[in-house]
Amino acid sequence: MANTSSRTLRLLSLLQTHRYWPGGELADRLEVSVRTLRRDIERLRDLGYPVTASRGVDGGYQLAAGAALPPLVLDDEEAVAIAVGLQTAAQGGIAGIAETSVRALGKVAAVMPPRLRKRVEALGAVTQPAGVPGGPAVDPRILTGLAEACRAEERIEFGYTAADGAVTQRLAEPLRLVPLGRRWYLVAYDLHRHDWRSFRLDRMEAPSCTGVRFRPRELPAADAAAYVRASVGKRAPGFTIEFRVDAPEERVRAAIGRYARIESDGAATIVRMEAESLDWPAMAIAVLDAPVTVVRPPELVDHVAAWARNLARVRS
């Protein structure tokens, strides 16, 4: 059994990655008795962590929101991932969050060990994000609220505006959030329509948790991202894009990896994406500044050529 200090850190890490833990399951994960678990919980409370407990047969523990944010337990990769995520958020994409992300990034970097700080700074120095203008803004409160509902496996209700402008009230079991292209989607089981749906976050109005827990159903797809790509394709057939870039995979991924699927076959870097128009793929090709061979659709070649002609007319 781990010593008390390391076990306490392990307990804190588990509480931070799962909203609610049944007492017996949590004790089993720590390989301690339920009585020892209670003592460890009290130790965390003494350190300022607001751990709430529910009694009864199904009693358990969860880390509640407190008056102040206690120190987080992060390993090296998690710390770097948080810093990179804040850098990405600071570039835009979520309404009103850029300035907050910059402040948070400064705080995270300030407490990082030098070796991790160098990794984050190096990544930021060589990364050039390809912003996508004109995409709908997502309210960060909606984004974080839905993420919490997904993690807690709690039903939500919300208003939703369809593509034709019709507004309906929905009751759903949220599963995953998926960013695709310029938009965020929620994959959820619609309890009114008794089927899976993907909802655009910018069309959701006042989502709220109902307090009712659910057991996740089986998604009829390999994963949530695959489901969204398939459902978006059915609703709005646009273009399936594929092109080959004569540039290193790391460079291509740094430039447009947020908006496309990137892989290498050894000879070139392959880029695949779905788009409602050819403007964004043309922009992606332009920012790469490398030789590109279009695989599909063939009309993308003419579209890029038209862009080139228009840009050539620009004068100072």
SEPAKE-572580 format. One line per 10 residues: number of its first residue (from 1); their letters; for each residue x, y, z of N, C-alpha, C. Coordinates in steps of 0.2 Angstrom, whole numbers, plus 5000, padded with zeros to 4 digits. Layout:
N
NUM = a = X Y Z X Y Z X Y Z ~ ... .
END
This chain:
316
1 = mantssrtlr = 5004 4994 5000 5000 5000 5000 5004 5006 5000 ~ 5002 5011 4996 5006 5017 4996 5006 5021 5002 ~ 5012 5025 5004 5012 5029 5010 5006 5034 5010 ~ 5005 5037 5016 5000 5042 5016 5000 5048 5012 ~ 5006 5051 5011 5006 5057 5006 5005 5055 4999 ~ 5008 5050 4997 5007 5048 4990 5000 5046 4989 ~ 4997 5042 4994 4990 5040 4993 4985 5046 4993 ~ 4986 5051 4997 4982 5057 4997 4982 5060 4990 ~ 4988 5061 4987 4989 5064 4981 4985 5060 4975 ~ 4985 5053 4976 4982 5049 4971 4974 5050 4972 .
11 = llsllqthry = 4972 5050 4978 4965 5052 4980 4963 5058 4977 ~ 4967 5063 4978 4965 5070 4975 4965 5070 4967 ~ 4969 5066 4964 4969 5065 4957 4963 5062 4954 ~ 4961 5057 4958 4955 5053 4956 4949 5058 4957 ~ 4948 5061 4962 4943 5066 4963 4942 5071 4958 ~ 4948 5073 4955 4948 5079 4950 4947 5076 4943 ~ 4947 5070 4942 4945 5067 4936 4938 5064 4935 ~ 4935 5064 4940 4928 5060 4940 4924 5064 4945 ~ 4918 5066 4943 4914 5070 4947 4911 5067 4953 ~ 4909 5060 4953 4907 5057 4959 4910 5050 4959 .
21 = wpggeladrl = 4912 5048 4965 4915 5041 4966 4911 5038 4971 ~ 4908 5032 4970 4905 5028 4976 4911 5026 4980 ~ 4909 5026 4987 4914 5025 4992 4918 5018 4991 ~ 4914 5013 4990 4918 5007 4989 4922 5006 4983 ~ 4920 5009 4978 4924 5009 4971 4930 5013 4972 ~ 4930 5019 4976 4935 5023 4977 4941 5020 4982 ~ 4938 5016 4987 4943 5013 4991 4946 5007 4988 ~ 4943 5004 4983 4946 4998 4979 4951 5001 4975 ~ 4950 5007 4972 4955 5010 4967 4962 5012 4971 ~ 4961 5014 4977 4966 5016 4982 4969 5010 4986 .
31 = evsvrtlrrd = 4966 5004 4985 4968 4998 4989 4968 4999 4996 ~ 4963 5002 4999 4963 5004 5006 4956 5002 5009 ~ 4955 5002 5015 4948 5000 5018 4944 5007 5017 ~ 4937 5006 5018 4933 5012 5018 4934 5016 5024 ~ 4936 5013 5030 4938 5018 5035 4944 5022 5034 ~ 4949 5019 5031 4955 5023 5029 4954 5028 5024 ~ 4949 5027 5019 4947 5031 5014 4944 5038 5018 ~ 4940 5036 5023 4937 5042 5026 4942 5046 5030 ~ 4947 5043 5032 4952 5047 5035 4956 5052 5030 ~ 4957 5049 5024 4961 5052 5019 4956 5058 5016 .
41 = ierlrdlgyp = 4950 5057 5016 4945 5062 5014 4945 5068 5019 ~ 4946 5066 5026 4946 5072 5031 4953 5075 5030 ~ 4958 5072 5028 4965 5075 5027 4964 5080 5021 ~ 4961 5078 5016 4960 5083 5010 4956 5089 5013 ~ 4951 5088 5017 4947 5094 5019 4951 5098 5023 ~ 4955 5096 5027 4959 5100 5032 4964 5104 5027 ~ 4966 5102 5021 4970 5105 5017 4967 5110 5013 ~ 4960 5111 5014 4956 5116 5010 4952 5113 5004 ~ 4952 5107 5003 4949 5104 4997 4941 5103 4999 ~ 4936 5106 4996 4929 5104 4998 4927 5098 4995 .
51 = vtasrgvdgg = 4927 5093 4999 4925 5086 4997 4918 5085 5000 ~ 4913 5084 4996 4907 5082 4999 4905 5075 4999 ~ 4901 5073 5004 4900 5065 5005 4892 5064 5005 ~ 4890 5059 5002 4883 5057 5002 4883 5050 5006 ~ 4878 5049 5010 4877 5043 5014 4872 5038 5011 ~ 4872 5032 5014 4868 5027 5011 4871 5022 5008 ~ 4867 5017 5005 4870 5011 5002 4875 5013 4996 ~ 4872 5018 4992 4876 5021 4986 4880 5027 4988 ~ 4882 5028 4994 4885 5034 4996 4892 5034 4993 ~ 4895 5041 4992 4901 5042 4989 4904 5049 4990 .
61 = yqlaagaalp = 4909 5051 4986 4912 5057 4987 4913 5060 4980 ~ 4913 5067 4981 4915 5071 4975 4918 5078 4977 ~ 4922 5080 4973 4926 5087 4974 4921 5092 4972 ~ 4919 5096 4977 4914 5102 4975 4918 5108 4974 ~ 4914 5113 4971 4917 5119 4970 4918 5123 4976 ~ 4924 5126 4977 4925 5130 4983 4926 5137 4982 ~ 4927 5141 4988 4928 5148 4987 4934 5150 4984 ~ 4939 5145 4984 4946 5147 4980 4948 5140 4977 ~ 4952 5141 4972 4954 5135 4968 4960 5132 4971 ~ 4960 5126 4974 4966 5123 4978 4971 5121 4972 .
71 = plvlddeeav = 4977 5120 4974 4982 5117 4969 4980 5111 4966 ~ 4981 5110 4959 4979 5105 4955 4985 5100 4955 ~ 4983 5093 4955 4989 5088 4954 4989 5086 4947 ~ 4994 5088 4943 4995 5087 4936 5002 5084 4935 ~ 5002 5079 4930 5008 5076 4928 5011 5080 4923 ~ 5017 5079 4920 5020 5083 4915 5016 5084 4909 ~ 5014 5079 4906 5010 5079 4900 5003 5083 4901 ~ 5000 5082 4907 4994 5086 4908 4995 5093 4909 ~ 5001 5095 4912 5003 5102 4913 5004 5105 4906 ~ 5008 5102 4901 5009 5104 4895 5003 5105 4891 .
81 = aiavglqtaa = 4998 5100 4891 4992 5100 4888 4988 5106 4890 ~ 4988 5108 4896 4984 5113 4898 4987 5120 4895 ~ 4993 5120 4896 4996 5126 4893 4995 5127 4885 ~ 4996 5122 4882 4994 5122 4875 4987 5124 4873 ~ 4983 5121 4877 4975 5122 4876 4974 5130 4878 ~ 4977 5133 4883 4976 5140 4884 4979 5144 4878 ~ 4985 5142 4876 4988 5146 4870 4983 5146 4864 ~ 4980 5140 4863 4975 5139 4857 4969 5144 4859 ~ 4966 5144 4865 4961 5148 4867 4962 5155 4866 ~ 4968 5157 4867 4970 5164 4867 4970 5166 4860 .
91 = qggiagiaet = 4971 5162 4855 4971 5164 4848 4964 5165 4846 ~ 4959 5164 4850 4952 5165 4848 4948 5158 4847 ~ 4942 5159 4844 4937 5153 4843 4932 5152 4848 ~ 4933 5154 4854 4927 5154 4859 4926 5161 4862 ~ 4920 5164 4861 4918 5171 4863 4921 5173 4869 ~ 4924 5179 4869 4926 5182 4876 4931 5178 4880 ~ 4935 5173 4877 4939 5169 4882 4946 5171 4880 ~ 4948 5175 4875 4955 5176 4873 4959 5179 4879 ~ 4956 5185 4881 4960 5188 4886 4961 5184 4893 ~ 4955 5181 4895 4955 5176 4901 4961 5171 4900 .
101 = svralgkvaa = 4961 5168 4894 4966 5163 4893 4973 5165 4893 ~ 4974 5171 4891 4981 5174 4892 4983 5175 4899 ~ 4978 5177 4903 4980 5178 4910 4981 5171 4913 ~ 4977 5167 4912 4978 5160 4915 4984 5157 4912 ~ 4986 5158 4906 4992 5155 4904 4998 5158 4907 ~ 4998 5164 4909 5003 5167 4913 5004 5164 4919 ~ 4998 5163 4923 4999 5160 4929 5001 5152 4929 ~ 4999 5149 4924 5001 5142 4923 5009 5141 4922 ~ 5011 5146 4917 5018 5146 4915 5022 5148 4921 ~ 5020 5152 4926 5024 5155 4931 5026 5149 4936 .
111 = vmpprlrkrv = 5021 5144 4937 5023 5139 4942 5025 5133 4939 ~ 5026 5133 4932 5029 5127 4929 5037 5126 4931 ~ 5039 5120 4931 5046 5119 4932 5049 5121 4925 ~ 5056 5124 4926 5059 5126 4920 5059 5122 4914 ~ 5060 5115 4915 5060 5111 4909 5053 5110 4905 ~ 5048 5111 4909 5041 5111 4906 5040 5118 4903 ~ 5042 5123 4906 5041 5130 4903 5044 5130 4896 ~ 5050 5127 4896 5054 5128 4890 5050 5124 4884 ~ 5047 5118 4886 5044 5115 4881 5038 5119 4878 ~ 5034 5122 4883 5028 5126 4881 5030 5132 4877 .
121 = ealgavtqpa = 5035 5135 4879 5038 5141 4875 5040 5139 4868 ~ 5044 5134 4868 5046 5132 4861 5040 5130 4856 ~ 5035 5127 4859 5029 5125 4855 5026 5132 4852 ~ 5025 5136 4857 5022 5143 4855 5026 5147 4850 ~ 5033 5146 4850 5037 5150 4846 5037 5147 4839 ~ 5035 5141 4838 5036 5138 4831 5029 5137 4828 ~ 5023 5138 4832 5016 5137 4830 5013 5143 4827 ~ 5010 5143 4821 5007 5148 4818 5000 5146 4817 ~ 4995 5148 4821 4988 5146 4820 4985 5148 4814 ~ 4981 5144 4810 4977 5147 4805 4970 5148 4807 .
131 = gvpggpavdp = 4969 5154 4809 4962 5156 4811 4957 5156 4806 ~ 4951 5154 4808 4945 5153 4803 4940 5159 4804 ~ 4940 5164 4800 4936 5170 4801 4929 5168 4799 ~ 4924 5171 4802 4917 5170 4801 4914 5165 4804 ~ 4917 5161 4808 4914 5155 4812 4910 5158 4817 ~ 4904 5154 4819 4900 5157 4825 4904 5156 4831 ~ 4903 5161 4836 4906 5161 4842 4902 5157 4847 ~ 4906 5153 4851 4903 5149 4856 4903 5152 4863 ~ 4898 5153 4867 4898 5155 4874 4902 5150 4878 ~ 4908 5153 4881 4912 5148 4885 4908 5145 4891 .
141 = riltglaeac = 4903 5149 4894 4899 5146 4899 4895 5140 4897 ~ 4892 5140 4891 4889 5135 4888 4893 5129 4887 ~ 4899 5130 4884 4904 5125 4883 4906 5121 4889 ~ 4908 5125 4894 4910 5122 4901 4904 5118 4904 ~ 4898 5121 4904 4892 5118 4907 4891 5111 4904 ~ 4891 5111 4897 4890 5105 4894 4895 5100 4895 ~ 4901 5102 4895 4907 5097 4897 4905 5094 4904 ~ 4903 5098 4909 4902 5095 4915 4896 5090 4915 ~ 4891 5092 4911 4885 5087 4911 4887 5081 4907 ~ 4891 5081 4902 4894 5075 4899 4898 5071 4904 .
151 = raeeriefgy = 4902 5074 4908 4906 5070 4913 4902 5067 4918 ~ 4897 5071 4921 4893 5069 4926 4887 5064 4924 ~ 4887 5063 4917 4881 5059 4915 4874 5061 4918 ~ 4873 5068 4916 4867 5071 4919 4863 5074 4913 ~ 4856 5072 4913 4852 5075 4908 4852 5082 4908 ~ 4851 5085 4902 4850 5092 4901 4844 5094 4897 ~ 4842 5100 4898 4836 5103 4893 4838 5109 4891 ~ 4836 5111 4885 4838 5117 4881 4834 5119 4876 ~ 4834 5125 4873 4831 5127 4867 4835 5126 4861 ~ 4832 5124 4856 4837 5123 4850 4834 5126 4844 .
161 = taadgavtqr = 4838 5130 4840 4835 5133 4833 4838 5129 4828 ~ 4833 5126 4824 4835 5122 4818 4837 5126 4812 ~ 4840 5123 4807 4842 5126 4801 4837 5130 4798 ~ 4831 5128 4798 4825 5132 4795 4822 5137 4800 ~ 4825 5138 4806 4823 5143 4810 4818 5141 4815 ~ 4816 5135 4815 4811 5132 4820 4814 5131 4827 ~ 4811 5134 4832 4814 5133 4839 4810 5128 4843 ~ 4813 5123 4846 4810 5118 4850 4814 5117 4856 ~ 4810 5114 4861 4813 5113 4868 4816 5105 4867 ~ 4822 5104 4870 4825 5097 4869 4826 5095 4876 .
171 = laeplrlvpl = 4826 5088 4877 4828 5085 4883 4833 5079 4881 ~ 4839 5079 4883 4844 5075 4880 4849 5072 4885 ~ 4852 5067 4883 4857 5064 4887 4864 5065 4884 ~ 4868 5070 4886 4874 5072 4883 4880 5067 4883 ~ 4883 5066 4878 4889 5061 4878 4896 5064 4877 ~ 4896 5068 4872 4903 5071 4870 4902 5078 4867 ~ 4907 5082 4867 4908 5088 4864 4913 5087 4858 ~ 4912 5089 4852 4916 5088 4846 4917 5095 4843 ~ 4923 5097 4842 4924 5103 4838 4926 5101 4831 ~ 4922 5103 4826 4923 5101 4819 4923 5107 4814 .
181 = grrwylvayd = 4929 5109 4811 4929 5114 4807 4928 5121 4811 ~ 4923 5125 4809 4923 5131 4813 4917 5131 4818 ~ 4915 5125 4820 4909 5124 4824 4911 5119 4830 ~ 4907 5120 4835 4907 5115 4841 4900 5111 4840 ~ 4900 5105 4842 4894 5100 4842 4894 5097 4848 ~ 4887 5095 4850 4886 5091 4856 4883 5085 4853 ~ 4886 5079 4855 4883 5073 4853 4879 5070 4859 ~ 4872 5069 4858 4868 5067 4864 4862 5063 4861 ~ 4859 5059 4866 4853 5055 4864 4847 5060 4866 ~ 4843 5061 4860 4837 5065 4861 4831 5061 4864 .
191 = lhrhdwrsfr = 4829 5063 4870 4824 5059 4873 4817 5060 4870 ~ 4816 5066 4867 4809 5067 4863 4809 5063 4857 ~ 4814 5063 4853 4814 5060 4847 4817 5052 4847 ~ 4819 5050 4853 4821 5043 4854 4827 5041 4849 ~ 4832 5046 4848 4837 5044 4843 4843 5049 4845 ~ 4849 5047 4842 4855 5051 4843 4854 5057 4839 ~ 4857 5062 4841 4858 5069 4837 4864 5072 4839 ~ 4866 5076 4834 4872 5081 4835 4869 5088 4835 ~ 4870 5092 4840 4868 5099 4841 4873 5104 4840 ~ 4872 5109 4836 4877 5114 4836 4877 5119 4842 .
201 = ldrmeapsct = 4882 5120 4845 4882 5124 4851 4880 5131 4850 ~ 4881 5134 4845 4879 5141 4843 4872 5142 4842 ~ 4868 5136 4841 4861 5136 4841 4857 5134 4847 ~ 4861 5132 4852 4858 5130 4859 4856 5136 4863 ~ 4851 5136 4866 4849 5142 4871 4848 5139 4878 ~ 4851 5142 4882 4850 5141 4890 4850 5134 4891 ~ 4855 5130 4890 4856 5123 4892 4856 5123 4900 ~ 4853 5118 4903 4853 5117 4910 4853 5110 4912 ~ 4856 5108 4917 4856 5102 4920 4849 5100 4924 ~ 4847 5094 4923 4840 5093 4926 4841 5089 4933 .
211 = gvrfrprelp = 4847 5087 4935 4849 5084 4941 4847 5076 4940 ~ 4845 5074 4935 4844 5067 4933 4850 5063 4930 ~ 4852 5058 4933 4858 5055 4930 4855 5049 4926 ~ 4860 5047 4921 4858 5042 4916 4864 5037 4915 ~ 4862 5031 4912 4867 5027 4910 4868 5028 4903 ~ 4875 5029 4901 4876 5031 4894 4874 5025 4889 ~ 4871 5027 4884 4869 5022 4879 4874 5021 4874 ~ 4874 5015 4870 4879 5014 4865 4878 5018 4858 ~ 4883 5022 4857 4883 5026 4851 4884 5022 4844 ~ 4879 5023 4839 4880 5020 4833 4885 5022 4829 .
221 = aadaaayvra = 4891 5023 4831 4897 5025 4827 4903 5023 4831 ~ 4909 5024 4827 4915 5022 4830 4917 5026 4836 ~ 4915 5033 4836 4916 5038 4841 4912 5044 4840 ~ 4912 5048 4844 4908 5054 4843 4910 5059 4837 ~ 4916 5059 4836 4919 5063 4830 4916 5060 4824 ~ 4916 5053 4823 4914 5050 4817 4907 5051 4816 ~ 4903 5051 4822 4896 5052 4822 4894 5059 4819 ~ 4898 5064 4822 4896 5071 4819 4898 5072 4812 ~ 4904 5069 4810 4906 5070 4803 4900 5067 4798 ~ 4898 5061 4800 4892 5058 4796 4886 5062 4797 .
231 = svgkrapgft = 4884 5064 4802 4878 5068 4803 4878 5074 4799 ~ 4883 5078 4800 4884 5084 4796 4884 5083 4789 ~ 4887 5078 4787 4887 5076 4780 4880 5075 4777 ~ 4876 5072 4781 4869 5070 4779 4865 5077 4778 ~ 4866 5081 4783 4862 5087 4783 4864 5092 4778 ~ 4871 5093 4777 4873 5098 4772 4879 5095 4768 ~ 4877 5092 4763 4882 5089 4759 4888 5093 4757 ~ 4892 5096 4757 4897 5101 4755 4902 5097 4751 ~ 4908 5098 4754 4914 5095 4750 4918 5090 4755 ~ 4920 5085 4752 4926 5081 4755 4932 5082 4752 .
241 = iefrvdapee = 4937 5085 4756 4943 5088 4753 4949 5083 4755 ~ 4953 5082 4750 4959 5078 4752 4965 5081 4747 ~ 4971 5083 4750 4976 5085 4746 4983 5083 4750 ~ 4988 5083 4746 4995 5081 4748 4999 5087 4748 ~ 5003 5087 4754 5007 5093 4755 5015 5091 4755 ~ 5019 5094 4751 5026 5093 4751 5029 5097 4757 ~ 5028 5095 4763 5030 5098 4769 5030 5093 4775 ~ 5034 5094 4780 5034 5089 4786 5027 5089 4789 ~ 5025 5084 4792 5019 5083 4795 5018 5088 4801 ~ 5024 5089 4805 5023 5093 4811 5022 5100 4809 .
251 = rvraaigrya = 5024 5102 4803 5023 5109 4801 5016 5110 4798 ~ 5013 5105 4795 5006 5106 4792 5002 5105 4798 ~ 5003 5101 4803 4999 5100 4809 4998 5106 4813 ~ 5004 5110 4814 5005 5116 4818 5000 5121 4814 ~ 5000 5121 4808 4997 5127 4804 4989 5126 4804 ~ 4987 5120 4802 4980 5118 4801 4977 5112 4805 ~ 4981 5110 4809 4979 5103 4813 4972 5104 4816 ~ 4971 5110 4819 4964 5110 4822 4958 5109 4818 ~ 4959 5110 4811 4953 5110 4807 4953 5105 4802 ~ 4958 5100 4802 4959 5095 4797 4961 5088 4800 .
261 = riesdgaati = 4961 5083 4797 4964 5077 4799 4971 5076 4795 ~ 4976 5075 4799 4983 5075 4796 4986 5069 4797 ~ 4990 5066 4792 4994 5060 4792 4999 5060 4787 ~ 5004 5056 4788 5009 5056 4783 5010 5048 4780 ~ 5011 5048 4774 5012 5041 4771 5020 5040 4769 ~ 5024 5045 4772 5031 5044 4771 5034 5048 4765 ~ 5030 5049 4760 5032 5053 4754 5029 5060 4755 ~ 5023 5061 4758 5020 5068 4758 5016 5068 4764 ~ 5013 5074 4766 5008 5074 4772 5001 5075 4769 ~ 4997 5071 4771 4990 5070 4768 4985 5074 4773 .
271 = vrmeaesldw = 4981 5078 4770 4976 5082 4773 4969 5081 4771 ~ 4965 5079 4776 4958 5078 4774 4954 5082 4778 ~ 4948 5084 4775 4943 5088 4779 4937 5089 4776 ~ 4931 5091 4779 4925 5092 4776 4924 5100 4776 ~ 4920 5102 4771 4919 5109 4771 4913 5111 4767 ~ 4909 5116 4769 4903 5118 4766 4904 5122 4760 ~ 4910 5125 4759 4912 5128 4753 4920 5127 4752 ~ 4922 5129 4746 4929 5128 4745 4934 5134 4747 ~ 4931 5139 4750 4935 5145 4752 4940 5143 4758 ~ 4937 5139 4763 4942 5137 4768 4948 5133 4766 .
281 = pamaiavlda = 4946 5127 4762 4952 5123 4760 4957 5128 4756 ~ 4954 5132 4752 4959 5137 4748 4963 5141 4753 ~ 4960 5143 4758 4964 5147 4763 4969 5143 4766 ~ 4967 5137 4768 4972 5132 4771 4978 5131 4767 ~ 4977 5130 4760 4982 5129 4756 4987 5135 4755 ~ 4984 5141 4755 4988 5147 4755 4992 5148 4761 ~ 4990 5146 4767 4994 5148 4773 4999 5142 4774 ~ 4999 5137 4770 5004 5131 4771 5011 5133 4768 ~ 5010 5138 4762 5016 5140 4759 5021 5134 4757 ~ 5018 5129 4754 5021 5123 4751 5018 5120 4745 .
291 = pvtvvrppel = 5021 5116 4741 5018 5113 4735 5013 5108 4738 ~ 5007 5109 4734 5001 5105 4736 4998 5101 4730 ~ 4996 5095 4730 4993 5091 4725 4986 5090 4727 ~ 4981 5092 4724 4974 5091 4726 4972 5084 4723 ~ 4969 5080 4728 4967 5073 4726 4959 5074 4725 ~ 4956 5077 4729 4949 5078 4728 4946 5084 4732 ~ 4941 5088 4729 4938 5087 4723 4942 5091 4718 ~ 4941 5089 4711 4945 5092 4706 4944 5100 4705 ~ 4937 5102 4707 4936 5109 4706 4939 5113 4711 ~ 4943 5110 4716 4947 5114 4721 4953 5118 4718 .
301 = vdhvaawarn = 4955 5114 4712 4961 5117 4709 4959 5124 4705 ~ 4953 5124 4702 4951 5130 4699 4949 5135 4704 ~ 4946 5133 4710 4945 5138 4715 4951 5141 4718 ~ 4956 5138 4719 4962 5140 4721 4965 5145 4716 ~ 4965 5143 4709 4967 5147 4704 4964 5154 4704 ~ 4957 5154 4705 4953 5160 4705 4955 5164 4711 ~ 4956 5161 4716 4959 5165 4722 4966 5169 4720 ~ 4970 5165 4717 4977 5168 4715 4976 5174 4710 ~ 4971 5173 4706 4970 5179 4701 4967 5185 4705 ~ 4963 5184 4709 4960 5189 4713 4965 5193 4717 .
311 = larvrs = 4969 5189 4721 4975 5191 4725 4980 5195 4721 ~ 4981 5193 4715 4986 5196 4710 4984 5203 4708 ~ 4978 5205 4709 4975 5211 4707 4976 5216 4713 ~ 4978 5214 4719 4979 5219 4724 4984 5223 4723 ~ 4983 5230 4724 4988 5235 4724 4988 5239 4730 ~ 4994 5242 4731 4995 5246 4737 4994 5254 4735 .
END
